[in-house]
């Protein structure tokens, strides 16, 4: 099958999200005049090492984007498989000002380098200052880039000096309503490792 996106795919559901998988989930927390907010974004990733930078994209003007415009900061909370239900609860379209932390029964912790809450039990959290907000083609599509100014890691996820994802099984987004839990990890050296 081949299709041009502008012509439509003719399938019952859009396959694009199912093709680009798995995608890490950026569980974005913000604080603004309207209160604290928490929402999952599956268009999320790290984009640079030094300085560390991340990006996420929002489709439609949401509370997260509004809060980030107001404050210039956000926190990315990493989602473990055991938090899947709570993460999903925070995707609900709640009225502005309703605290998703409270609605999902999550404990908050304060960030250290920015005025923002984070998910206390998350395996890791990345405190970020916005570097760019870029309007993308399409109605309400927005790319948000941020520099990481502080990193929290749960102590039980550190093993022999490494952040060990097998300790919390990262949750990733597939297509449609599908998710995947990372349950198998293997290491593979790069070709350049052999010549070092």
C-alpha positions as CSV (number, residue, x, y, z in Angstrom):
1,X,0.0,0.0,0.0
2,X,1.1,3.5,-0.8
3,X,-0.7,6.7,0.0
4,X,-0.1,10.5,0.0
5,X,-1.1,12.0,3.3
6,X,-2.8,14.9,1.6
7,X,-5.0,12.4,-0.3
8,X,-5.9,10.3,2.8
9,X,-5.2,6.7,3.6
10,X,-8.6,5.1,3.3
11,X,-8.1,3.0,6.5
12,X,-10.3,3.1,9.6
13,X,-7.5,4.8,11.6
14,X,-4.5,6.9,10.7
15,X,-1.5,4.6,10.5
16,X,1.2,7.4,10.9
17,X,1.5,7.1,14.7
18,X,1.7,3.3,14.4
19,X,4.5,3.5,11.9
20,X,6.8,5.8,13.9
21,X,7.1,3.6,17.0
22,X,8.0,3.1,19.8
23,X,8.0,6.7,21.0
24,X,9.1,7.7,24.5
25,X,6.5,9.6,26.5
26,X,7.3,13.0,27.9
27,X,5.1,13.5,30.9
28,X,5.2,17.3,31.0
29,X,4.5,19.1,34.2
30,X,4.0,22.9,34.4
31,X,2.9,25.6,36.8
32,X,1.3,28.8,35.9
33,X,-1.3,31.3,37.2
34,X,-4.0,28.8,36.5
35,X,-2.3,26.2,38.7
36,X,-0.3,23.0,38.2
37,X,-0.7,20.8,35.1
38,X,0.5,17.4,34.0
39,X,0.0,15.8,30.6
40,X,1.6,13.1,28.5
41,X,3.1,13.8,25.1
42,X,4.3,11.0,22.8
43,X,6.0,13.4,20.3
44,X,9.0,13.7,22.7
45,X,12.7,13.0,22.6
46,X,16.2,14.2,23.6
47,X,17.9,16.2,20.9
48,X,21.4,17.2,22.1
49,X,24.0,16.1,24.7
50,X,25.9,19.3,25.5
51,X,24.1,21.2,26.8
52,X,21.4,18.6,27.2
53,X,18.3,19.5,25.3
54,X,14.9,17.9,24.8
55,X,11.9,18.6,22.6
56,X,8.2,17.8,22.6
57,X,5.4,18.7,20.2
58,X,1.9,19.7,21.1
59,X,-1.0,19.3,18.7
60,X,-3.5,22.0,19.5
61,X,-3.2,24.7,22.1
62,X,-3.2,22.9,25.4
63,X,-2.8,23.9,29.0
64,X,0.9,22.8,28.9
65,X,1.8,25.1,26.0
66,X,-0.1,28.0,27.6
67,X,1.7,27.6,30.9
68,X,5.1,27.3,29.2
69,X,4.4,30.5,27.3
70,X,3.6,32.2,30.6
71,X,6.6,30.9,32.6
72,X,9.3,29.7,30.1
73,X,9.8,26.4,32.1
74,X,8.6,22.8,32.2
75,X,9.6,19.5,33.6
76,X,9.8,16.2,31.7
77,X,8.9,13.2,33.9
78,X,9.9,9.8,32.6
79,X,7.0,7.2,32.7
80,X,7.5,3.8,34.1
81,X,5.2,0.9,33.2
82,X,3.8,0.8,36.7
83,X,2.6,4.4,36.3
84,X,0.7,3.7,33.0
85,X,-2.7,4.0,34.5
86,X,-1.9,7.3,36.2
87,X,-0.2,8.6,33.0
88,X,-3.3,7.8,31.0
89,X,-5.5,9.5,33.6
90,X,-3.6,12.8,33.1
91,X,-4.4,12.7,29.3
92,X,-8.1,13.5,30.2
93,X,-9.5,16.8,28.9
94,X,-10.1,18.5,32.2
95,X,-11.1,22.1,32.7
96,X,-8.3,24.6,33.0
97,X,-7.2,25.0,36.6
98,X,-8.0,21.3,37.5
99,X,-4.8,19.8,38.9
100,X,-4.0,16.5,37.1
101,X,-1.6,15.5,39.8
102,X,-4.6,15.4,42.2
103,X,-7.0,13.9,39.7
104,X,-4.6,11.0,39.0
105,X,-3.6,10.5,42.7
106,X,0.1,11.5,42.1
107,X,2.4,12.9,44.7
108,X,4.2,16.1,43.7
109,X,7.7,17.2,44.5
110,X,9.3,20.6,43.8
111,X,11.9,21.1,41.1
112,X,15.2,22.6,42.2
113,X,16.2,24.9,39.3
114,X,12.8,26.0,38.1
115,X,9.4,26.9,39.7
116,X,7.6,23.8,38.7
117,X,6.2,20.5,40.2
118,X,7.4,17.1,39.2
119,X,6.1,13.6,39.7
120,X,7.7,12.4,42.9
121,X,7.9,8.7,42.1
122,X,9.0,9.1,38.5
123,X,12.3,7.2,37.6
124,X,13.8,10.4,36.4
125,X,12.7,14.0,35.8
126,X,14.3,16.7,33.6
127,X,13.9,20.3,34.6
128,X,13.9,22.5,31.5
129,X,14.1,26.1,30.5
130,X,12.5,26.9,27.1
131,X,14.9,27.8,24.3
132,X,12.5,28.0,21.4
133,X,8.8,27.6,20.6
134,X,8.3,27.0,17.0
135,X,4.9,27.0,15.2
136,X,4.7,24.0,12.8
137,X,2.6,23.6,9.7
138,X,-1.0,22.6,10.5
139,X,-3.5,24.1,12.9
140,X,-2.1,24.4,16.5
141,X,1.0,22.3,15.9
142,X,3.8,23.6,18.2
143,X,7.4,22.4,18.8
144,X,8.9,23.2,22.2
145,X,12.6,23.0,22.8
146,X,14.2,23.2,26.2
147,X,17.6,23.1,27.8
148,X,17.8,20.7,30.8
149,X,18.9,22.6,33.9
150,X,18.5,19.9,36.5
151,X,18.1,16.1,36.5
152,X,16.5,13.9,39.1
153,X,17.1,10.2,39.1
154,X,15.6,7.7,41.6
155,X,18.4,6.1,43.6
156,X,17.1,2.6,43.0
157,X,17.5,3.1,39.2
158,X,21.3,3.7,39.6
159,X,23.3,0.5,39.3
160,X,27.1,0.4,39.1
161,X,27.2,4.1,38.1
162,X,24.6,3.6,35.3
163,X,21.0,4.7,35.0
164,X,19.4,1.2,34.6
165,X,16.1,1.2,32.7
166,X,15.5,-2.5,33.6
167,X,14.8,-1.2,37.2
168,X,11.6,0.6,36.1
169,X,10.6,-0.7,32.6
170,X,10.1,2.5,30.5
171,X,6.6,2.8,28.9
172,X,6.5,3.8,25.3
173,X,3.7,4.8,22.9
174,X,2.9,2.8,19.9
175,X,0.0,3.6,17.5
176,X,-3.7,4.0,18.2
177,X,-4.3,3.1,21.8
178,X,-1.3,0.7,22.1
179,X,1.6,1.0,24.4
180,X,4.8,-1.1,25.0
181,X,6.8,-1.8,28.1
182,X,10.5,-2.3,27.8
183,X,11.1,-5.7,29.3
184,X,14.2,-6.9,27.4
185,X,17.4,-4.9,27.1
186,X,20.6,-6.0,25.3
187,X,23.9,-4.2,24.8
188,X,25.6,-4.0,21.4
189,X,29.1,-2.5,20.9
190,X,29.6,-0.1,18.0
191,X,32.1,-0.9,15.2
192,X,34.4,1.9,16.4
193,X,34.6,0.3,19.9
194,X,36.7,-2.5,18.4
195,X,39.4,-0.1,17.1
196,X,39.7,1.8,20.4
